[in-house]
Amino acid sequence: MKYLRVYEMTDDAISYVKKNEAKRKEFLQDTLKEYVRRSCGKSIDIIGNFDIGIGEYGKPYIADKDIEIGFSISHSGNYWGCIVGDEPVGLDIQVVEDRCGISAIAERFFSESENDYLKREDERGFGLEAFYDIWVRKEAYIKLTGRGIGQGLSSFSVADINGLYKSVNNKGRFFFTDLVELGAFDEDYSMYGVKGAVCCESDEEIIIKSVIFDAIGE
């Protein structure tokens, strides 16, 4: 089972959370507790206190031998998200920005087949959306592996001229879930303003909860 929680925050709230490590850890604790409650078989008490370790390539993990749970965190703009599961997981959220240099980024970090897809979508007027669809999937996968950009972003593909893949290299392993399609974001805003993807070893259903967070200083 995998459980995803996405927080949408006001400007004041996101500023507060960025400066408050305890609040960020509380968000993670809340997500872990809900995951344990839903998956059952474990006591919620075991995750009351825990330390976060950092792997060789910067991937965070729960530094407790009694808690064998994978998790991934992402934040962008006014969004903060965490996915928890019983297997390695990766999550990426990106607020869409029409900025200079996107073509150069794609040429450097995207595979040939991904650039074919991007060019096709750009000709249809959806180039910016396609860029972020590719980017969040690539980021989600390298977060799953924990190897970071050093893994080589162009060494694998998430799309070709026919469309976005459902799994890395379209090989039926390391599956993607689109967060917009999953309903993780406000529908009126997400179509243009934010993209997100989850990457998991299996294609099991993801349980999701969206939270509006506007209370600060608590």
C-alpha positions in Angstrom: 0.0 0.0 0.0 1.1 3.6 -0.7 -0.3 6.7 0.9 0.2 10.2 -0.5 -0.5 13.5 1.4 -0.3 16.8 -0.4 -0.5 20.1 1.5 -1.6 23.3 -0.3 -0.6 26.3 1.7 -1.1 30.1 1.8 2.0 32.3 1.2 2.4 32.9 5.0 2.0 29.3 5.8 4.6 28.1 3.3 7.1 30.7 4.5 6.6 29.5 8.1 7.0 25.9 7.2 10.2 26.5 5.2 11.8 28.0 8.3 10.4 25.5 10.8 12.0 22.0 10.7 9.8 20.8 13.5 6.6 21.5 11.5 8.0 19.7 8.4 8.8 16.7 10.6 5.3 16.9 12.0 3.9 16.7 8.5 6.0 13.6 7.8 4.9 12.1 11.1 1.2 12.7 10.3 1.7 11.0 6.9 3.5 8.1 8.5 0.8 7.6 11.2 -2.0 7.6 8.6 -0.1 5.1 6.5 0.4 2.8 9.5 -3.2 3.2 10.5 -4.4 2.2 7.0 -2.0 -0.6 6.4 -2.5 -2.0 10.0 -0.3 -4.6 11.6 2.0 -2.0 13.2 1.7 0.2 16.3 1.4 3.9 15.7 3.6 4.4 18.8 6.7 3.2 16.9 6.8 6.3 14.8 6.2 8.9 17.5 9.9 9.7 17.5 12.4 8.9 14.8 15.5 10.4 13.2 15.9 11.1 9.5 19.1 9.9 7.9 20.7 10.9 4.6 22.0 8.3 2.2 25.2 8.5 0.1 23.5 10.5 -2.6 21.3 12.6 -0.5 18.1 10.4 -0.3 16.5 10.8 3.2 15.4 7.7 5.1 14.0 6.8 8.5 17.0 5.9 10.6 15.3 3.2 12.7 15.8 -0.5 12.1 12.2 -1.2 13.3 10.6 1.0 10.7 10.9 -0.5 7.2 9.0 2.1 5.3 10.0 4.0 2.2 9.1 7.7 1.8 9.8 10.6 -0.5 9.2 14.3 0.0 8.8 17.1 -2.5 7.9 20.8 -2.3 7.5 23.6 -4.9 5.7 26.9 -4.6 2.9 26.6 -2.1 2.8 22.8 -2.3 4.4 20.2 0.0 3.9 16.5 -0.5 5.0 13.2 1.0 4.4 9.7 -0.1 4.9 6.6 2.1 4.9 3.0 1.1 6.2 -0.5 1.8 8.6 -0.2 -1.1 11.0 2.4 -2.5 9.0 5.4 -3.8 9.8 8.7 -5.4 7.8 11.9 -5.6 8.2 15.2 -7.4 6.1 18.3 -7.5 6.9 21.3 -9.7 5.0 24.6 -10.1 4.9 25.4 -13.8 7.0 28.4 -14.8 7.5 29.7 -18.3 11.2 30.5 -18.0 14.1 31.0 -20.4 16.4 28.1 -21.1 13.9 25.2 -21.1 15.0 24.1 -24.6 18.6 24.0 -23.4 17.6 22.0 -20.3 15.8 19.5 -22.5 18.7 19.1 -24.9 21.1 18.5 -22.0 19.0 16.3 -19.7 16.3 14.6 -21.8 16.8 11.5 -23.9 16.4 11.6 -27.7 13.0 10.0 -27.5 11.8 12.5 -24.8 13.0 15.4 -27.0 11.0 13.9 -29.9 7.9 13.9 -27.7 8.6 17.5 -26.5 9.0 18.8 -30.0 5.8 17.2 -31.1 3.9 18.7 -28.2 5.5 22.1 -28.7 4.2 22.1 -32.3 0.7 21.5 -30.8 1.1 24.3 -28.4 1.7 22.2 -25.3 5.5 22.4 -25.1 5.6 23.8 -21.6 3.2 21.3 -20.2 5.1 18.5 -21.9 8.4 19.7 -20.5 7.1 19.5 -16.9 5.4 16.2 -17.5 8.8 14.7 -18.4 10.7 16.5 -15.7 8.6 15.4 -12.8 8.7 11.8 -13.9 12.5 11.8 -14.3 12.9 13.5 -10.9 10.5 11.0 -9.2 12.5 8.1 -10.6 15.9 9.3 -9.4 14.3 10.1 -6.0 13.2 6.5 -5.9 16.6 5.1 -6.7 18.3 7.6 -4.4 21.2 8.1 -6.8 20.4 11.7 -7.7 21.3 13.5 -10.9 24.6 11.6 -10.9 22.6 8.7 -12.2 22.4 10.6 -15.5 19.0 12.0 -16.4 19.4 11.2 -20.1 20.3 7.6 -19.4 16.6 6.6 -19.2 13.4 7.6 -20.9 9.9 8.4 -19.7 8.4 9.3 -23.1 8.7 9.0 -26.8 7.0 10.6 -29.8 3.9 8.5 -29.1 3.4 9.8 -25.6 4.3 9.5 -22.0 5.4 6.1 -20.7 3.6 4.3 -17.8 6.9 3.0 -16.5 10.6 3.8 -16.9 11.8 2.9 -20.4 8.3 1.5 -20.9 9.6 -1.8 -19.5 6.9 -2.6 -17.0 8.9 -1.8 -13.9 9.1 1.5 -11.9 5.6 2.8 -12.7 4.5 6.4 -12.9 1.3 8.0 -11.5 0.4 11.4 -12.7 -0.7 13.6 -9.7 -3.0 15.8 -11.8 -4.9 12.7 -13.0 -4.9 11.4 -9.5 -6.7 14.5 -8.3 -3.9 15.7 -6.0 -4.3 19.4 -6.8 -7.1 21.8 -7.2 -8.5 21.1 -10.7 -9.0 24.8 -11.6 -5.3 25.6 -10.9 -3.4 22.4 -11.6 -4.1 22.2 -15.3 -1.8 25.2 -15.8 0.0 25.8 -12.6 1.5 22.6 -11.0 2.7 19.2 -12.2 3.5 16.1 -10.1 4.4 12.5 -10.4 5.0 9.4 -8.2 7.3 6.6 -9.2 7.0 3.2 -7.5 8.3 -0.3 -8.1 4.7 -1.7 -8.4 1.6 -0.2 -9.9 -0.6 -0.7 -6.8 -3.3 1.9 -6.1 -2.2 5.1 -4.3 -4.4 6.4 -1.5 -4.3 10.2 -1.5 -5.3 13.0 0.8 -5.1 16.7 0.0 -4.8 19.2 2.9 -5.3 22.9 2.9 -2.9 24.3 5.5 -3.2 28.0 6.5 -2.6 27.9 10.3 0.8 29.1 11.3 2.7 29.4 14.5 1.0 26.4 16.1 
